[in-house]
Amino acid sequence: NEPVRQLVYETVNLAKLVQDRINYIVDPMLQRKLEECNTVVRSKVEPLIHAHVAVLGAPADQGLKKARDDLASELSKVYKKIISLAKLSSQEMFS
């Protein structure tokens, strides 16, 4: 239970931080990209948790493992994109 709670807690914090960053960005393109990332983060964490639970219930099921891994990979890419966009927005703010 604790890892699930921690994942949800950190996801909520990330979404808040991203939203705060969006509010300070003047470039509408960067705002839109961060909003899209935030939407993905908010919508994929719960399915990822369910996918983990499904794999725990059927550890030999390769289809469930692939679905879980695909979700985790998608979230990982979005996290990296958020970091990249946040860095880019910082450069624009101070240039």
Steps between C-alpha positions, in 0.01 A plus 500: 500500500777745585661496152159566341432787737845642433449477122166678522641765736801569277281512189271758659803705603647479151171610344487799735858597423439475128183708530691764696764508226232531231362808675837680463574410140419760237563273200163342410672207324694406815186543708306266273774237500523503880122483529500195272767336715305577814190341351692182421648483849160548661330243277761221494598453864180326606510257204865430584406410858225270372746343255743429784223339701399288201859377456521413869183292457630321191880524495536259208275701268734668250219712354435661837872560549527662158201726570654603833840560344349703216321727749815538709701581188248758386507670839878495506511674162254762621703562816809556285306733272377700802859541618612607153215750463558641849866558415406661171246726668762606756738594221230707332404673825855622558612574146 
